[in-house]
């Protein structure tokens, strides 16, 4: 069984899949408390659903791209069989994870979007560093950047781990309302850093605090 906070179809706002229609399966609960979290409502509540019930709800929305998110989706053991079932039924499957839980058991075809927490999140110490050794070529890494210190922290990891040559994309995303995108863009350009500037598209299409979009 899974505890599901919400299932809805929207336009993907992040990652290299940004702009594509996508079904979001948001699972309840997270054991992190990032300072900039924009989905605290997913910490609690939700509805208990079986894997088959979730798959049926997804397929009613008639969209091939599906993302498991949260909360922290990997906290729930049945997230793995859910992903495997969705892949077997022909879906493209993404999972967005906070980086502090192991990704080594993800189904081979699932794209992991691993969020490496920077100091500004307040949760950097909880990163499960072996995850960076389990990244596959189709996976993506995301850093949410709150300030210059976060940027320098993320820049160091990208360079030390040679991340940009090992995964599909490395995304640098400014904390919405805290860091100007133009400042982050300038830092990336000044350092010739091989990363992508990522803006949360859904926050420009709809209200920043809108739910279910």
N, C-alpha and C positions, 0 to 999 in steps of 0.2 A: 504493500500500500504506500501511497504518497500523500503528503499534505500539500495541496495546491492552492496557492493564493489567488491566481487568476490565469486565464487562458484567453488570448485575444490575438487578432491579426492587425498588423500595422506596417509602417515602413521602417525597415531596419535603420537605426540612426547611427550605428557605430561599426567599426571594423572595416575590412575591405568589402564587406557585403552591404555597406551603407547604401541606402536608396532603393533596395529591393524589398518587395512585399515579403513579410515574414510572420510566422506564428510564434508568439512568445508564450512559453510555459513557465510561469513564475512560481517556483516552489517556496514554501514558507520556511522561515528560520534562517538565522545567520549568527555565527559565534564571533563575528567581528563587529566593531562599532567605529567605523571610519568617520572622521570628523566631517567629511563632505558628503556622506551617504545621502542619496536622493530617493531611496526606497525604504525608509524605516517602517513603513506600513506592512512590509513583507516579513517583519520579524515575528509576527504572531498571526493568529487567525488561520483562515483557509478551510478547505474542504478535503476530507479523505476520499481518495479515488484510487482505483486499481490501475495497473499499467494499461490494461485493455480499455478502461474508461477514458483515460487520458488520450490514448491513441485515437479513439473514436471521436472525441471532442476536437482534436487537432484536424482530423480528416474532414470533419464537417465544414471546416473553414477553407478548404480547397486551395491550399497554398503549399508548394513543395519544400520551401525553406522553413526550418523550425529551429528555434533557439531555446535551450533550457537556461534559465537565469534565476535570480533570487532577489533577496536572500542569497544563500549559498547552496546551489543545487547539489553539490557533492556531499552534503551532510546526510542526505537521504539515500540509503543503500539501493533502493529500487530505481534511482535515477539511471544507473548503469543498464539494467535490463530495459528500461523505457527507451533509452537512446538506441540500444541494439535493435529493438523492435521497430522503431521508426526508420532506421537505416534499412532494415530488411524489407520494409514496405515501400522503399524507393525514395525516402525523404533525404534531403541534405540536412545534416544536423550539426548545429553549433552548440557549444556549452561555454558559458561565461563563468569563470571561477575566480575566487579571490586569491588563489595562489598558495594558500596555507594548507590545503589538503592534497594528498597525492593524486596525480593524473595518470599514473602508469597503467591503470586498469581500464582506461577508456577504450571503447571499441575503435578499431583501426581507422574506420572511415569518418569518425566524428572529429570535427575541427575544434580544438581547444583554444579558447581565447583567455589567456592567463594574465591576470592583473597582478603585477608586481607592485606591492604597496610601498609608497615613498614615505619619508618621515612625517610629512604634513598630514598624513592620514591618521597618525597615532597608532598604526598597527604594523609598521614595517618589521618589527622584531619577530612577528609570527610567520614570516614567509617560509615556506617549505622549499629550501634551495635545491634539493634533488629534482624538483619539477623541471628546472632548466635543462637537466641532462636527459629528460624524457620527452622533450619537445620533438615533434615531427616536422617535416618540411612544410606541411600544409597548415600548421598551427600559427597562431598569432600571439604577440605579447603586447600588453597595454600598460602604460604608466600614466596615472592621473597626477598631474603636476599642479601643485598649489602655489609655489613660489620659486625663487631662484635656487634655494637650497634643495628643493625637490628635483629641480631640473639637473643640478650637478650630480646628485645621487643617481638619478636615472641614467644620465650620460655615462657615468663611470661603469654601471652594470652593462650597458649596451656595448661599451668598448672592451671591457674585461672578458665578457662572455661571448664576444663576436656574434651577438644575437642576430644582427641584420642579415648575415650570410647563412643563417641556419633555419630561419622560419619564413613564412610567407610575408609577414609584415611586422614591424615594430611601430606601435602607435603611441604618440605623445598627446595626451588630451588635457587641456587646461581645465581646472575646476571652474565650473560655470559660475560667473559672478564674482570670482575671487582673483583670477589671473587673466589679464587681457590676452586674447589669442595673438594679437600683433606682437606682444612681447615674447611669447613663446616662439612664434615664427622667427623672430629676429635672432634669438639665441640659437635655434637650430641652424639657421643660415650662417651665422658667424662661425660656428664650430664644424660646418660641413658634415653634420651628423646624418647618417643614412637611415633616417626614420621618417614617418609620416605624421604630419599635424592632423589631429582628429578633432573635429567639432561634433557635438552631439546633435545631429540633424533634427531629431524629433523635437528638440527644445526651441528650434527656430520655426518649424512648421506649425507646432501647437504651443500652447502655454507651457512654460518650463515645468510647472508642477502638475500638468494634466496627467491623469491616469488612464490606462487602457488604450493608449495610443503609442 
